[in-house]
Amino acid sequence: MPGARQLVADYRCNEFKDEALEHIEPKINSLEAECATGYLEDFKDRCSSVLIEANNHYSEQGSQYDQTVFKKCQKELNDTILN
């Protein structure tokens, strides 16, 4: 059974993950809308920028928590963005 620190880390890191996703949602929506109108030359760079921004936002908040939980939630964050 996980200890209290891991439970807190899981709760908080999931909150930070959700905050990071909310933080980048307008940029993702903008990219999707622009893609619907045609080819974007800088699509890769803009996607990378969004991914980095989300990870920075998440890391600033969650890096102090249990690293196993932190990395698990960070992977979930990246998987959500890339899917």
Secondary structure in CASP SS format (residue, H / E / C, confidence):
PFRMAT SS
TARGET T0000
AUTHOR 0000-0000-0000
METHOD secondary structure of the structure
MODEL  1
M C 1.00
P C 1.00
G C 1.00
A H 1.00
R H 1.00
Q H 1.00
L H 1.00
V H 1.00
A H 1.00
D H 1.00
Y H 1.00
R H 1.00
C H 1.00
N H 1.00
E H 1.00
F H 1.00
K H 1.00
D H 1.00
E H 1.00
A H 1.00
L H 1.00
E H 1.00
H H 1.00
I H 1.00
E H 1.00
P H 1.00
K H 1.00
I H 1.00
N H 1.00
S H 1.00
L H 1.00
E H 1.00
A H 1.00
E H 1.00
C H 1.00
A H 1.00
T H 1.00
G C 1.00
Y C 1.00
L C 1.00
E C 1.00
D C 1.00
F H 1.00
K H 1.00
D H 1.00
R H 1.00
C H 1.00
S H 1.00
S H 1.00
V H 1.00
L H 1.00
I H 1.00
E H 1.00
A H 1.00
N H 1.00
N H 1.00
H H 1.00
Y H 1.00
S H 1.00
E H 1.00
Q H 1.00
G H 1.00
S C 1.00
Q C 1.00
Y C 1.00
D C 1.00
Q H 1.00
T H 1.00
V H 1.00
F H 1.00
K H 1.00
K H 1.00
C H 1.00
Q H 1.00
K H 1.00
E H 1.00
L H 1.00
N H 1.00
D H 1.00
T H 1.00
I H 1.00
L H 1.00
N C 1.00
END
